[in-house]
Amino acid sequence: MTSGAPGASGASGATAATGAGPSGTAGRTTAGLRLTVLVGEGDLHGHRPLYSEIVHRAHRARLAGASVFRGIEGFGASSLIHTTRLLSLSEELPVAVVVVDVAERVRAFVAELREVVGETLVAWVDEVEIVR
């Protein structure tokens, strides 16, 4: 998700050279954060799916990368189980939006997300090592 992405380098001095990786090639690692946001597949921001709005805002913010993963089953605040096996509930499947970049940029993006998602924001941040 991070190779060659705009804004992926230079935002932090926490870059270190590493030895040969599993394929025998040398690489660099950077300390970063992974933001995971959970939304429902049918959640909207205006007329756009909320997951799409988050990805487009991450792109405009020039974050290193963002991906959307569709769940096959899950439940949330309603306690109803949504699954691909039941056609009547298949429109509200869980969706995870994952964003990766250096800590400063991810934390700034979380503040922007609060404006978009509001009080229903369900997200967490993990420390990661970005390998390039």
Disulfide bonds with the S-S distance in Angstrom:
none
